């Protein structure tokens, strides 16, 4: 079961964190939203998920959801998400850490790499 609800939102936070760290882009985030809609029983999907299919700006994301998802990732795990962006060859705008440190954080947290693959199977990742 996906954790995408206000009272349990760690999976939603991971997906949002991935877009804020630039590990995925807006199109890939929407592909994840569509994946959730396909996998979860229709009556269990929060209404805001349907709004996420059409949103255009990260600025509006929290307003659409209506709450700030809980973050269960450590700082190093967040850095590992930035490492995924660098691993993909993305030119990260204003990164919070250097490419070398981000990739080192990703090496130390292979669970982030594995979780990313589970969340975004449609995104090809180079091996660690």
N, CA, C and O atoms as a MOPAC input file, in Angstrom:
PM7 MOZYME 1SCF
protein

 N      0.83900 1    -1.18600 1     0.00000 1
 C      0.00000 1     0.00000 1     0.00000 1
 C      0.88300 1     1.24800 1     0.00000 1
 O      1.83600 1     1.35700 1     0.77100 1
 N      0.55100 1     2.15400 1    -0.85700 1
 C      1.30700 1     3.39700 1    -0.96300 1
 C      0.94600 1     4.34200 1     0.17900 1
 O     -0.22000 1     4.45200 1     0.55700 1
 N      1.93900 1     5.01300 1     0.72000 1
 C      1.74400 1     5.97300 1     1.81300 1
 C      1.63200 1     7.37000 1     1.20400 1
 O      2.60900 1     8.10900 1     1.08800 1
 N      0.39600 1     7.69700 1     0.82100 1
 C      0.13400 1     8.94100 1     0.07800 1
 C     -0.95000 1     9.78400 1     0.74200 1
 O     -1.50400 1    10.69400 1     0.12500 1
 N     -1.24200 1     9.48100 1     1.97900 1
 C     -2.35400 1    10.12600 1     2.68200 1
 C     -1.82500 1    11.10800 1     3.72000 1
 O     -0.67900 1    11.00400 1     4.15800 1
 N     -2.65000 1    12.04300 1     4.10100 1
 C     -2.23100 1    13.07200 1     5.05200 1
 C     -1.66300 1    12.45700 1     6.32700 1
 O     -0.65100 1    12.92900 1     6.84600 1
 N     -2.30500 1    11.41300 1     6.83200 1
 C     -1.85700 1    10.80700 1     8.08400 1
 C     -0.68400 1     9.84500 1     7.89700 1
 O     -0.09800 1     9.39200 1     8.88000 1
 N     -0.34000 1     9.53200 1     6.66400 1
 C      0.78200 1     8.64400 1     6.36600 1
 C      1.26100 1     8.96800 1     4.95200 1
 O      0.77200 1     8.39800 1     3.97600 1
 N      2.21200 1     9.88100 1     4.85200 1
 C      2.54900 1    10.45400 1     3.54300 1
 C      4.01600 1    10.29200 1     3.15900 1
 O      4.52900 1    11.07200 1     2.35700 1
 N      4.69600 1     9.29700 1     3.71600 1
 C      6.12900 1     9.18200 1     3.45100 1
 C      6.44700 1     8.87000 1     1.98800 1
 O      7.46700 1     9.33100 1     1.47600 1
 N      5.60200 1     8.10500 1     1.30800 1
 C      5.85000 1     7.82900 1    -0.11200 1
 C      5.60500 1     9.07400 1    -0.96200 1
 O      6.35300 1     9.34800 1    -1.90100 1
 N      4.58300 1     9.80600 1    -0.63800 1
 C      4.32000 1    11.06600 1    -1.33800 1
 C      5.49700 1    12.01500 1    -1.13500 1
 O      5.91100 1    12.70400 1    -2.06800 1
 N      6.03200 1    12.05000 1     0.07500 1
 C      7.18400 1    12.89700 1     0.36100 1
 C      8.39200 1    12.48300 1    -0.47700 1
 O      9.12500 1    13.33900 1    -0.97300 1
 N      8.60400 1    11.17200 1    -0.63700 1
 C      9.74300 1    10.70900 1    -1.43200 1
 C      9.61500 1    11.18400 1    -2.88100 1
 O     10.59000 1    11.63800 1    -3.47900 1
 N      8.42600 1    11.07800 1    -3.43100 1
 C      8.20700 1    11.51500 1    -4.81200 1
 C      8.38800 1    13.02800 1    -4.94100 1
 O      9.01400 1    13.50400 1    -5.88900 1
 N      7.84700 1    13.77100 1    -3.99700 1
 C      7.99800 1    15.23200 1    -4.02800 1
 C      9.46100 1    15.60900 1    -3.81500 1
 O      9.98400 1    16.50000 1    -4.48300 1
 N     10.11800 1    14.92200 1    -2.87700 1
 C     11.54400 1    15.16700 1    -2.65700 1
 C     12.36600 1    14.90200 1    -3.90400 1
 O     13.33700 1    15.60500 1    -4.17900 1
 N     11.97200 1    13.88300 1    -4.65700 1
 C     12.68200 1    13.54700 1    -5.89500 1
 C     12.57800 1    14.67000 1    -6.91600 1
 O     13.53600 1    14.95400 1    -7.63500 1
 N     11.42300 1    15.30100 1    -6.97600 1
 C     11.27000 1    16.39800 1    -7.93600 1
 C     11.99800 1    17.65600 1    -7.44300 1
 O     12.59400 1    18.37600 1    -8.24400 1
 N     11.95500 1    17.92400 1    -6.14300 1
 C     12.65500 1    19.09500 1    -5.62300 1
 C     14.16900 1    18.93900 1    -5.71200 1
 O     14.88000 1    19.92800 1    -5.88700 1
 N     14.67500 1    17.70400 1    -5.59300 1
 C     16.11300 1    17.44500 1    -5.73400 1
 C     16.53500 1    17.35100 1    -7.19300 1
 O     17.71600 1    17.18300 1    -7.49600 1
 N     15.57100 1    17.45900 1    -8.08600 1
 C     15.78000 1    17.40600 1    -9.53200 1
 C     16.17700 1    16.02000 1   -10.02400 1
 O     16.71900 1    15.87800 1   -11.12100 1
 N     15.90600 1    14.98100 1    -9.20200 1
 C     16.15800 1    13.60600 1    -9.63000 1
 C     15.14200 1    13.18400 1   -10.68900 1
 O     15.42100 1    12.30900 1   -11.50900 1
 N     13.96000 1    13.80800 1   -10.66800 1
 C     12.94400 1    13.60900 1   -11.70100 1
 C     12.45300 1    14.98100 1   -12.14600 1
 O     12.67900 1    15.99100 1   -11.48100 1
 N     11.78300 1    14.98600 1   -13.27800 1
 C     11.18400 1    16.23300 1   -13.75400 1
 C      9.66200 1    16.17200 1   -13.56900 1
 O      9.12500 1    15.17100 1   -13.09600 1
 N      9.00000 1    17.22600 1   -13.93700 1
 C      7.55000 1    17.32100 1   -13.74600 1
 C      6.80700 1    16.21500 1   -14.50000 1
 O      5.85300 1    15.63900 1   -13.97700 1
 N      7.23700 1    15.92300 1   -15.70700 1
 C      6.60000 1    14.86300 1   -16.49800 1
 C      6.73500 1    13.51400 1   -15.80100 1
 O      5.77800 1    12.74200 1   -15.74400 1
 N      7.91400 1    13.23200 1   -15.27500 1
 C      8.14100 1    11.95700 1   -14.57900 1
 C      7.34600 1    11.88900 1   -13.28000 1
 O      6.87000 1    10.81800 1   -12.90300 1
 N      7.19800 1    13.01800 1   -12.59500 1
 C      6.35900 1    13.04000 1   -11.39600 1
 C      4.92000 1    12.68900 1   -11.75700 1
 O      4.27000 1    11.90800 1   -11.06200 1
 N      4.43200 1    13.26800 1   -12.84200 1
 C      3.06100 1    12.98100 1   -13.27400 1
 C      2.91300 1    11.51800 1   -13.69400 1
 O      1.85000 1    10.92500 1   -13.51300 1
 N      3.96600 1    10.94200 1   -14.25000 1
 C      3.93100 1     9.51400 1   -14.59100 1
 C      3.81800 1     8.67400 1   -13.32300 1
 O      3.13900 1     7.64700 1   -13.31700 1
 N      4.48100 1     9.10500 1   -12.25000 1
 C      4.36400 1     8.40600 1   -10.97000 1
 C      2.93300 1     8.53200 1   -10.43600 1
 O      2.36500 1     7.55600 1    -9.94600 1
 N      2.36000 1     9.71500 1   -10.52900 1
 C      0.97400 1     9.91700 1   -10.08900 1
 C      0.04800 1     8.96900 1   -10.85300 1
 O     -0.82500 1     8.33700 1   -10.25700 1
 N      0.23500 1     8.87100 1   -12.15600 1
 C     -0.58500 1     7.95600 1   -12.96200 1
 C     -0.37000 1     6.50600 1   -12.54900 1
 O     -1.31500 1     5.71700 1   -12.54400 1
 N      0.85900 1     6.14900 1   -12.20500 1
 C      1.17400 1     4.79200 1   -11.72100 1
 C      0.38200 1     4.49800 1   -10.45000 1
 O     -0.18300 1     3.41400 1   -10.30400 1
 N      0.34100 1     5.45500 1    -9.53700 1
 C     -0.40700 1     5.28200 1    -8.28700 1
 C     -1.89100 1     5.11500 1    -8.59300 1
 O     -2.54800 1     4.24000 1    -8.02700 1
 N     -2.41200 1     5.93200 1    -9.46600 1
 C     -3.84100 1     5.85700 1    -9.80700 1
 C     -4.17500 1     4.49500 1   -10.40700 1
 O     -5.25200 1     3.95400 1   -10.15600 1
 N     -3.26200 1     3.93900 1   -11.19700 1
 C     -3.49500 1     2.60300 1   -11.77500 1
 C     -3.42100 1     1.49800 1   -10.72100 1
 O     -4.14200 1     0.50400 1   -10.81600 1
 N     -2.55500 1     1.66200 1    -9.71700 1
 C     -2.29000 1     0.59100 1    -8.75700 1
 C     -3.20900 1     0.59200 1    -7.54000 1
 O     -3.39700 1    -0.45000 1    -6.91200 1
 N     -3.77400 1     1.72700 1    -7.20200 1
 C     -4.58000 1     1.85300 1    -5.98200 1
 C     -6.05700 1     1.78200 1    -6.35000 1
 O     -6.47700 1     2.30200 1    -7.38400 1
 N     -6.84200 1     1.13100 1    -5.48900 1
 C     -8.29000 1     1.08800 1    -5.71300 1
 C     -8.82600 1     2.51000 1    -5.82100 1
 O     -8.45500 1     3.39100 1    -5.04500 1
 N     -9.68800 1     2.71300 1    -6.77900 1
 C    -10.20200 1     4.04700 1    -7.08600 1
 C    -10.76700 1     4.75900 1    -5.86000 1
 O    -10.52200 1     5.95100 1    -5.67400 1
 N    -11.51400 1     4.05000 1    -5.02600 1
 C    -12.13100 1     4.70000 1    -3.86000 1
 C    -11.12200 1     5.02200 1    -2.75600 1
 O    -11.46800 1     5.70100 1    -1.78900 1
 N     -9.87700 1     4.54300 1    -2.88500 1
 C     -8.84700 1     4.81700 1    -1.87800 1
 C     -7.88700 1     5.93500 1    -2.29200 1
 O     -7.02900 1     6.34200 1    -1.50900 1
 N     -8.03500 1     6.42200 1    -3.51200 1
 C     -7.13500 1     7.46400 1    -3.99800 1
 C     -7.61400 1     8.82200 1    -3.49200 1
 O     -8.77400 1     9.18300 1    -3.69100 1
 N     -6.72300 1     9.58000 1    -2.83500 1
 C     -7.12200 1    10.92200 1    -2.39400 1
 C     -7.48900 1    11.79200 1    -3.59600 1
 O     -6.87600 1    11.68000 1    -4.65800 1
 N     -8.47700 1    12.64600 1    -3.42900 1
 C     -8.93700 1    13.50300 1    -4.52900 1
 C     -7.82400 1    14.35200 1    -5.12600 1
 O     -7.79400 1    14.58300 1    -6.33500 1
 N     -6.90400 1    14.81900 1    -4.27600 1
 C     -5.85100 1    15.68900 1    -4.78900 1
 C     -4.94300 1    14.97300 1    -5.78900 1
 O     -4.25600 1    15.63400 1    -6.56800 1
 N     -4.92400 1    13.65600 1    -5.78500 1
 C     -4.08700 1    12.94400 1    -6.74500 1
 C     -4.54300 1    13.19800 1    -8.17900 1
 O     -3.72200 1    13.27900 1    -9.09300 1
 N     -5.83100 1    13.32000 1    -8.36400 1
 C     -6.34200 1    13.59100 1    -9.70700 1
 C     -5.97300 1    15.00500 1   -10.15200 1
 O     -5.76500 1    15.25200 1   -11.34000 1
 N     -5.89200 1    15.92900 1    -9.19600 1
 C     -5.46900 1    17.29500 1    -9.51800 1
 C     -3.98200 1    17.35900 1    -9.86700 1
 O     -3.55600 1    18.23100 1   -10.62500 1
 N     -3.19700 1    16.43900 1    -9.31600 1
 C     -1.76100 1    16.44100 1    -9.58100 1
 C     -1.43000 1    16.09100 1   -11.03200 1
 O     -0.35100 1    16.42600 1   -11.52000 1
 N     -2.33600 1    15.43000 1   -11.70900 1
 C     -2.09500 1    15.07300 1   -13.11000 1
 C     -1.97600 1    16.32300 1   -13.97200 1
 O     -1.23100 1    16.33500 1   -14.95200 1
 N     -2.70600 1    17.37100 1   -13.61300 1
 C     -2.76000 1    18.57300 1   -14.44800 1
 C     -1.95900 1    19.75700 1   -13.92400 1
 O     -1.89200 1    20.78600 1   -14.59500 1
 N     -1.34900 1    19.64500 1   -12.74700 1
 C     -0.68200 1    20.83100 1   -12.21100 1
 C      0.56400 1    21.15900 1   -13.02600 1
 O      1.18300 1    20.27200 1   -13.61400 1
 N      0.92700 1    22.43900 1   -13.05600 1
 C      1.99500 1    22.91200 1   -13.93600 1
 C      3.19200 1    23.51900 1   -13.20900 1
 O      4.23600 1    23.73900 1   -13.82200 1
 N      3.05700 1    23.79100 1   -11.92100 1
 C      4.11900 1    24.50600 1   -11.22700 1
 C      4.35700 1    23.90700 1    -9.84500 1
 O      3.41400 1    23.61000 1    -9.11200 1
 N      5.62400 1    23.73700 1    -9.50400 1
 C      5.95700 1    23.24400 1    -8.16700 1
 C      5.44600 1    24.18800 1    -7.08900 1
 O      5.16700 1    23.77400 1    -5.96400 1
 N      5.32900 1    25.44500 1    -7.44400 1
 C      4.83500 1    26.45100 1    -6.51000 1
 C      3.44400 1    26.07600 1    -5.99400 1
 O      3.10700 1    26.37000 1    -4.84700 1
 N      2.64200 1    25.42900 1    -6.83500 1
 C      1.26300 1    25.08500 1    -6.48100 1
 C      1.11800 1    23.73200 1    -5.79600 1
 O      0.02800 1    23.38600 1    -5.34000 1
 N      2.19100 1    22.96900 1    -5.71700 1
 C      2.10000 1    21.58700 1    -5.26600 1
 C      1.48200 1    21.43400 1    -3.87700 1
 O      0.54100 1    20.65800 1    -3.70900 1
 N      1.98100 1    22.14200 1    -2.90100 1
 C      1.47000 1    22.00500 1    -1.53100 1
 C      0.04100 1    22.52500 1    -1.43100 1
 O     -0.76000 1    21.98100 1    -0.67200 1
 N     -0.28800 1    23.57000 1    -2.18700 1
 C     -1.67000 1    24.06400 1    -2.19700 1
 C     -2.62700 1    23.01000 1    -2.74100 1
 O     -3.74200 1    22.86600 1    -2.24100 1
 N     -2.20300 1    22.28200 1    -3.75200 1
 C     -3.05500 1    21.23600 1    -4.32300 1
 C     -3.24900 1    20.10300 1    -3.32200 1
 O     -4.36300 1    19.61600 1    -3.13500 1
 N     -2.15800 1    19.68600 1    -2.68000 1
 C     -2.23400 1    18.57700 1    -1.72700 1
 C     -2.99000 1    18.99900 1    -0.46800 1
 O     -3.80500 1    18.24200 1     0.05900 1
 N     -2.71700 1    20.19500 1     0.00000 1
 C     -3.41000 1    20.70300 1     1.17900 1
 C     -2.68900 1    20.45200 1     2.49000 1
 O     -3.21300 1    20.78200 1     3.55300 1
 N     -1.49300 1    19.87100 1     2.43500 1
 C     -0.68900 1    19.63100 1     3.63300 1
 C      0.76300 1    19.42200 1     3.20500 1
 O      1.05000 1    19.19100 1     2.03100 1
 N      1.66600 1    19.50700 1     4.17300 1
 C      3.07700 1    19.23500 1     3.90600 1
 C      3.33800 1    17.78400 1     4.29100 1
 O      3.18400 1    17.42200 1     5.45700 1
 N      3.72900 1    16.94900 1     3.33800 1
 C      3.96800 1    15.53700 1     3.64700 1
 C      5.09400 1    15.37200 1     4.66500 1
 O      6.02800 1    16.17200 1     4.71300 1
 N      4.98800 1    14.32000 1     5.47800 1
 C      6.01700 1    14.06300 1     6.48000 1
 C      7.28900 1    13.56700 1     5.80400 1
 O      7.24300 1    12.76000 1     4.87500 1
 N      8.41800 1    14.06100 1     6.28700 1
 C      9.71100 1    13.66700 1     5.73700 1
 C     10.37000 1    12.68400 1     6.68800 1
 O     10.68700 1    13.03200 1     7.82600 1
 N     10.57700 1    11.46500 1     6.22900 1
 C     11.24000 1    10.46700 1     7.05800 1
 C     12.66000 1    10.19600 1     6.57300 1
 O     13.29400 1     9.23600 1     7.01300 1
 N     13.16400 1    11.03600 1     5.66900 1
 C     14.51600 1    10.86600 1     5.15700 1
 C     15.50300 1    11.70600 1     5.95600 1
 O     15.20300 1    12.82900 1     6.36100 1
 N     16.68000 1    11.14000 1     6.17400 1
 C     17.74300 1    11.89600 1     6.82200 1
 C     18.33300 1    12.89400 1     5.81800 1
 O     18.03300 1    12.83200 1     4.62600 1
 N     19.15200 1    13.79000 1     6.29600 1
 C     19.82100 1    14.75800 1     5.41700 1
 C     20.67700 1    14.02200 1     4.38700 1
 O     20.70000 1    14.39600 1     3.21500 1
 N     21.38000 1    12.97600 1     4.82700 1
 C     22.21800 1    12.21400 1     3.89900 1
 C     21.38500 1    11.48900 1     2.85000 1
 O     21.81500 1    11.35800 1     1.70400 1
 N     20.20600 1    11.01800 1     3.22400 1
 C     19.32300 1    10.37600 1     2.24900 1
 C     18.78500 1    11.40500 1     1.25000 1
 O     18.66300 1    11.11100 1     0.06100 1
 N     18.46700 1    12.59800 1     1.72800 1
 C     18.08000 1    13.68100 1     0.80900 1
 C     19.22400 1    13.99000 1    -0.15700 1
 O     19.00200 1    14.21100 1    -1.34800 1
 N     20.44000 1    14.00300 1     0.36800 1
 C     21.60800 1    14.23400 1    -0.48400 1
 C     21.76700 1    13.11400 1    -1.51100 1
 O     22.20200 1    13.35600 1    -2.63700 1
 N     21.41300 1    11.89000 1    -1.12100 1
 C     21.47200 1    10.75700 1    -2.05200 1
 C     20.49000 1    10.95800 1    -3.20600 1
 O     20.77600 1    10.56800 1    -4.33800 1
 N     19.33600 1    11.56400 1    -2.92500 1
 C     18.39800 1    11.88200 1    -4.01000 1
 C     19.02300 1    12.87300 1    -4.99300 1
 O     18.85100 1    12.74700 1    -6.20600 1
 N     19.73600 1    13.84400 1    -4.47000 1
 C     20.46200 1    14.76500 1    -5.34900 1
 C     21.51800 1    13.99300 1    -6.13400 1
 O     21.78700 1    14.29800 1    -7.29600 1
 N     22.11400 1    12.99100 1    -5.48900 1
 C     23.07200 1    12.12900 1    -6.17500 1
 C     22.45200 1    11.41500 1    -7.36400 1
 O     23.11300 1    11.22100 1    -8.38400 1
 N     21.19500 1    11.02400 1    -7.24400 1
 C     20.50400 1    10.38300 1    -8.37100 1
 C     20.39100 1    11.35800 1    -9.53900 1
 O     20.56300 1    10.97200 1   -10.69500 1
 N     20.10200 1    12.61000 1    -9.23700 1
 C     20.03500 1    13.61700 1   -10.31100 1
 C     21.37600 1    13.69900 1   -11.03700 1
 O     21.42200 1    13.69800 1   -12.26700 1
 N     22.46100 1    13.77000 1   -10.27500 1
 C     23.78600 1    13.82800 1   -10.89600 1
 C     24.09700 1    12.53800 1   -11.65200 1
 O     24.67000 1    12.57900 1   -12.74100 1
 N     23.72400 1    11.39800 1   -11.08400 1
 C     23.94800 1    10.10800 1   -11.73200 1
 C     23.25600 1    10.04800 1   -13.08900 1
 O     23.77400 1     9.45400 1   -14.03500 1
 N     22.09000 1    10.66300 1   -13.17600 1
 C     21.33200 1    10.69900 1   -14.43500 1
 C     21.90700 1    11.70200 1   -15.43700 1
 O     21.45700 1    11.76500 1   -16.58100 1
 N     22.89100 1    12.47700 1   -15.01000 1
 C     23.48900 1    13.45800 1   -15.90800 1
 C     22.72500 1    14.76400 1   -15.97100 1
 O     22.90200 1    15.55100 1   -16.90100 1
 N     21.88100 1    14.99500 1   -14.99100 1
 C     21.09400 1    16.23000 1   -14.95100 1
 C     21.98100 1    17.37800 1   -14.47500 1
 O     22.75500 1    17.22000 1   -13.53100 1
 N     21.86800 1    18.51000 1   -15.11800 1
 C     22.57700 1    19.71600 1   -14.71500 1
 C     21.77000 1    20.34700 1   -13.58100 1
 O     20.87300 1    21.15600 1   -13.81900 1
 N     22.09800 1    19.96800 1   -12.35600 1
 C     21.32300 1    20.37500 1   -11.18100 1
 C     21.50700 1    21.86600 1   -10.93000 1
 O     22.62900 1    22.35400 1   -10.79400 1
 N     20.38600 1    22.58000 1   -10.87000 1
 C     20.40500 1    24.01500 1   -10.61400 1
 C     20.57400 1    24.26000 1    -9.11700 1
 O     19.78100 1    23.76400 1    -8.31700 1
 N     21.57800 1    25.00200 1    -8.74100 1
 C     21.82600 1    25.40400 1    -7.35800 1
 C     21.77400 1    24.20800 1    -6.40100 1
 O     20.96000 1    24.19400 1    -5.47800 1
 N     22.63600 1    23.20500 1    -6.61300 1
 C     22.59600 1    22.01900 1    -5.75300 1
 C     22.99200 1    22.35100 1    -4.31700 1
 O     23.83200 1    23.22100 1    -4.08700 1
 N     22.38500 1    21.65800 1    -3.34700 1
 C     22.70000 1    21.91700 1    -1.94400 1
 C     24.08300 1    21.40600 1    -1.54200 1
 O     24.65300 1    21.85300 1    -0.54700 1
 N     24.62300 1    20.45200 1    -2.33400 1
 C     25.95500 1    19.91100 1    -2.07600 1
 C     26.63900 1    19.66800 1    -3.41900 1
 O     26.00700 1    19.73700 1    -4.47400 1
 N     27.92500 1    19.38600 1    -3.36300 1
 C     28.67900 1    19.13900 1    -4.59200 1
 C     28.27900 1    17.79700 1    -5.20900 1
 O     27.71700 1    16.92700 1    -4.54300 1
 N     28.58000 1    17.66000 1    -6.47600 1
 C     28.29800 1    16.41200 1    -7.18300 1
 C     29.01100 1    15.24200 1    -6.50200 1
 O     28.42300 1    14.17600 1    -6.31900 1
 N     30.26200 1    15.43900 1    -6.13200 1
 C     31.04000 1    14.37600 1    -5.50100 1
 C     30.40700 1    13.93000 1    -4.18500 1
 O     30.28500 1    12.73200 1    -3.92800 1
 N     30.00500 1    14.88700 1    -3.35700 1
 C     29.38500 1    14.54400 1    -2.06700 1
 C     28.02400 1    13.89100 1    -2.26500 1
 O     27.65700 1    12.97800 1    -1.52600 1
 N     27.28200 1    14.35100 1    -3.25200 1
 C     25.96300 1    13.76600 1    -3.52100 1
 C     26.10000 1    12.31900 1    -3.97900 1
 O     25.34600 1    11.45200 1    -3.53700 1
 N     27.05700 1    12.05600 1    -4.86300 1
 C     27.26600 1    10.68400 1    -5.33100 1
 C     27.79100 1     9.79000 1    -4.21100 1
 O     27.44900 1     8.60900 1    -4.14500 1
 N     28.61500 1    10.34600 1    -3.33900 1
 C     29.10700 1     9.58300 1    -2.18800 1
 C     27.94600 1     9.25300 1    -1.24200 1
 O     27.88300 1     8.14900 1    -0.70200 1
 N     27.03300 1    10.20200 1    -1.04100 1
 C     25.85000 1     9.94600 1    -0.20500 1
 C     24.99900 1     8.84100 1    -0.82200 1
 O     24.44900 1     8.00400 1    -0.10600 1
 N     24.89200 1     8.83800 1    -2.14000 1
 C     24.12400 1     7.79500 1    -2.82300 1
 C     24.78900 1     6.43500 1    -2.64600 1
 O     24.10100 1     5.43400 1    -2.45100 1
 N     26.11500 1     6.38800 1    -2.71200 1
 C     26.83700 1     5.12900 1    -2.47900 1
 C     26.59800 1     4.61400 1    -1.06600 1
 O     26.48600 1     3.40700 1    -0.85500 1
 N     26.51800 1     5.52500 1    -0.09500 1
 C     26.30300 1     5.13600 1     1.30300 1
 C     24.85700 1     4.74300 1     1.57500 1
 O     24.56700 1     4.08600 1     2.57400 1
 N     23.95000 1     5.14500 1     0.68900 1
 C     22.52100 1     4.86600 1     0.87900 1
 C     21.93500 1     4.19900 1    -0.36600 1
 O     21.11900 1     4.79400 1    -1.07000 1
 N     22.35700 1     2.95900 1    -0.63200 1
 C     21.82700 1     2.26400 1    -1.80900 1
 C     20.32100 1     2.02500 1    -1.71600 1
 O     19.66800 1     1.78400 1    -2.73200 1
 N     19.76800 1     2.09100 1    -0.50900 1
 C     18.31800 1     1.92000 1    -0.35800 1
 C     17.55000 1     3.04200 1    -1.06500 1
 O     16.41500 1     2.84100 1    -1.49700 1
 N     18.16600 1     4.21800 1    -1.18300 1
 C     17.53400 1     5.32500 1    -1.90200 1
 C     17.50700 1     5.01600 1    -3.39300 1
 O     16.51000 1     5.27400 1    -4.06900 1
 N     18.59500 1     4.46900 1    -3.90100 1
 C     18.66200 1     4.05000 1    -5.30800 1
 C     17.58400 1     3.00700 1    -5.58900 1
 O     16.86500 1     3.10400 1    -6.58400 1
 N     17.47400 1     2.00400 1    -4.70800 1
 C     16.48300 1     0.93200 1    -4.88100 1
 C     15.06000 1     1.46800 1    -4.77200 1
 O     14.18700 1     1.08500 1    -5.55100 1
 N     14.83000 1     2.34700 1    -3.81400 1
 C     13.49700 1     2.92700 1    -3.65100 1
 C     13.12700 1     3.75400 1    -4.88100 1
 O     11.98900 1     3.71600 1    -5.34900 1
 N     14.09600 1     4.49700 1    -5.39200 1
 C     13.86300 1     5.30000 1    -6.59200 1
 C     13.45600 1     4.39900 1    -7.75400 1
 O     12.52100 1     4.72100 1    -8.48700 1
 N     14.14500 1     3.28100 1    -7.92700 1
 C     13.80900 1     2.34000 1    -8.99900 1
 C     12.39400 1     1.79100 1    -8.83000 1
 O     11.67700 1     1.60400 1    -9.81300 1
 N     11.99300 1     1.53300 1    -7.59000 1
 C     10.64000 1     1.03000 1    -7.31800 1
 C      9.58900 1     2.09800 1    -7.63500 1
 O      8.55500 1     1.79800 1    -8.23200 1
 N      9.85500 1     3.32600 1    -7.23800 1
 C      8.90200 1     4.41100 1    -7.45700 1
 C      8.80400 1     4.80900 1    -8.92600 1
 O      7.72000 1     5.09900 1    -9.43200 1
 N      9.94200 1     4.81800 1    -9.59600 1
 C     10.01600 1     5.34200 1   -10.96100 1
 C     10.63700 1     4.30300 1   -11.90500 1
 O     11.71600 1     4.53800 1   -12.44700 1
 N      9.97600 1     3.16800 1   -12.10600 1
 C     10.55600 1     2.10700 1   -12.94700 1
 C     10.71500 1     2.52100 1   -14.41100 1
 O     11.45000 1     1.88300 1   -15.16500 1
 N     10.04500 1     3.55800 1   -14.79600 1
 C     10.10600 1     4.06300 1   -16.17200 1
 C     11.31600 1     4.97000 1   -16.39700 1
 O     11.55900 1     5.40400 1   -17.52300 1
 N     12.07400 1     5.26200 1   -15.34100 1
 C     13.28000 1     6.08500 1   -15.44300 1
 C     14.49200 1     5.15300 1   -15.45700 1
 O     14.68600 1     4.35800 1   -14.53700 1
 N     15.29500 1     5.25800 1   -16.49900 1
 C     16.50400 1     4.44000 1   -16.57600 1
 C     17.60600 1     5.08400 1   -15.74800 1
 O     17.92400 1     6.26300 1   -15.90700 1
 N     18.18500 1     4.27100 1   -14.85300 1
 C     19.28700 1     4.74000 1   -14.02700 1
 C     20.56000 1     4.00600 1   -14.40700 1
 O     20.54000 1     2.79000 1   -14.59800 1
 N     21.67100 1     4.73000 1   -14.51900 1
 C     22.94800 1     4.03800 1   -14.66800 1
 C     23.23500 1     3.25100 1   -13.38400 1
 O     22.72000 1     3.60000 1   -12.32200 1
 N     24.04000 1     2.20700 1   -13.47000 1
 C     24.37500 1     1.47000 1   -12.24600 1
 C     25.18300 1     2.34800 1   -11.29200 1
 O     25.84800 1     3.30100 1   -11.70000 1
 N     25.10400 1     2.00000 1   -10.02300 1
 C     25.88100 1     2.73100 1    -9.01200 1
 C     27.36300 1     2.45300 1    -9.17800 1
 O     28.17900 1     2.97800 1    -8.42000 1

